[in-house]
Amino acid sequence: MQQSPPGEKIRQTRIIGVNLAVIAVVLAAAAMTPRDGQALVLVAPWSEPGRVLEVIAEAGGTIMNGTGAPYAAIAYSGEPYFTYRLFSSGAVLVLDGSLAFLCRSTPQ
């Protein structure tokens, strides 16, 4: 029986770890992709107040709800390519609308 070099086991473990990380990223991205026209829209936190509203309006969407953060809102559009239009209008990140709980602020 031939023994593998000492660094071979570490190399194989790294390859498996990288593959698992890639799988996790792909699955997370699929879970966060907007569906049914409802999207959580985020703009840069240092943007002027109301910027998220401008981005949604420019993309042809309507505002469904706020999030408690001035840089995020839940938007809706039944038109195709809504996510693309949001990015073109200046959104930094567009996620599935069901993830809005991530932006909720808690009262102090």
C-alpha positions as CSV (number, residue, x, y, z in Angstrom):
1,M,0.0,0.0,0.0
2,Q,1.4,3.3,-1.1
3,Q,1.3,6.2,1.4
4,S,0.4,9.7,0.2
5,P,2.7,12.6,0.9
6,P,1.9,14.5,4.2
7,G,0.6,17.6,2.4
8,E,-1.8,15.6,0.2
9,K,-4.4,15.2,2.9
10,I,-4.5,18.9,3.6
11,R,-4.8,19.7,-0.1
12,Q,-7.7,17.3,-0.5
13,T,-9.5,18.8,2.5
14,R,-9.1,22.3,1.1
15,I,-10.5,21.2,-2.3
16,I,-13.6,19.7,-0.5
17,G,-14.0,22.8,1.6
18,V,-13.9,25.1,-1.5
19,N,-16.4,22.9,-3.3
20,L,-18.8,23.0,-0.2
21,A,-18.4,26.8,0.0
22,V,-19.3,27.2,-3.7
23,I,-22.3,25.0,-3.3
24,A,-23.5,27.0,-0.3
25,V,-23.1,30.3,-2.2
26,V,-25.1,29.0,-5.2
27,L,-27.9,27.7,-2.9
28,A,-28.0,30.9,-1.0
29,A,-28.2,33.0,-4.2
30,A,-31.0,30.8,-5.5
31,A,-32.9,31.3,-2.2
32,M,-32.5,35.1,-2.2
33,T,-33.4,35.7,-5.9
34,P,-36.6,37.8,-6.1
35,R,-39.7,35.8,-7.1
36,D,-43.3,36.8,-7.9
37,G,-42.3,40.4,-8.6
38,Q,-41.7,41.2,-4.9
39,A,-38.2,42.4,-4.0
40,L,-36.3,43.9,-1.1
41,V,-34.4,46.8,-2.6
42,L,-31.3,48.2,-1.0
43,V,-29.3,51.3,-2.0
44,A,-26.1,52.5,-0.5
45,P,-26.6,53.4,3.2
46,W,-24.9,56.8,2.7
47,S,-27.4,57.8,-0.1
48,E,-29.6,60.7,0.5
49,P,-33.0,59.9,2.2
50,G,-35.6,58.9,-0.3
51,R,-33.1,57.4,-2.8
52,V,-34.6,54.0,-2.5
53,L,-38.0,55.4,-3.5
54,E,-36.4,57.1,-6.6
55,V,-34.8,53.8,-7.6
56,I,-38.1,51.8,-7.3
57,A,-40.1,54.5,-9.2
58,E,-37.5,54.7,-12.0
59,A,-37.6,50.9,-12.4
60,G,-41.4,51.0,-12.8
61,G,-42.2,49.4,-9.4
62,T,-44.5,50.3,-6.6
63,I,-43.6,50.5,-2.9
64,M,-45.3,47.8,-0.8
65,N,-43.7,48.5,2.6
66,G,-40.8,50.2,4.3
67,T,-38.3,48.3,6.3
68,G,-37.4,50.6,9.1
69,A,-34.1,51.5,7.3
70,P,-34.0,54.6,5.1
71,Y,-31.9,52.7,2.5
72,A,-34.3,49.7,2.0
73,A,-37.8,49.1,0.9
74,I,-40.0,46.3,-0.4
75,A,-41.2,46.9,-3.9
76,Y,-43.4,45.1,-6.4
77,S,-43.8,45.0,-10.2
78,G,-45.6,42.4,-12.3
79,E,-43.5,43.4,-15.3
80,P,-40.6,41.1,-16.5
81,Y,-37.0,42.1,-15.8
82,F,-37.9,44.1,-12.7
83,T,-34.7,43.1,-10.9
84,Y,-32.6,44.1,-13.9
85,R,-34.4,47.5,-14.0
86,L,-33.8,48.0,-10.3
87,F,-30.1,47.4,-10.7
88,S,-30.0,49.8,-13.7
89,S,-31.8,52.4,-11.7
90,G,-29.1,52.3,-8.9
91,A,-30.0,49.5,-6.5
92,V,-26.9,48.1,-4.8
93,L,-28.6,44.8,-3.9
94,V,-32.0,43.2,-4.7
95,L,-33.2,40.2,-2.7
96,D,-36.4,38.3,-2.4
97,G,-39.1,40.4,-0.6
98,S,-39.5,37.7,2.1
99,L,-36.1,38.6,3.5
100,A,-37.2,42.1,4.6
101,F,-37.0,41.0,8.2
102,L,-33.2,41.3,7.9
103,C,-33.7,45.1,7.6
104,R,-36.1,45.6,10.5
105,S,-34.8,47.7,13.3
106,T,-35.7,46.8,16.8
107,P,-37.0,49.5,19.2
108,Q,-34.6,50.4,22.0
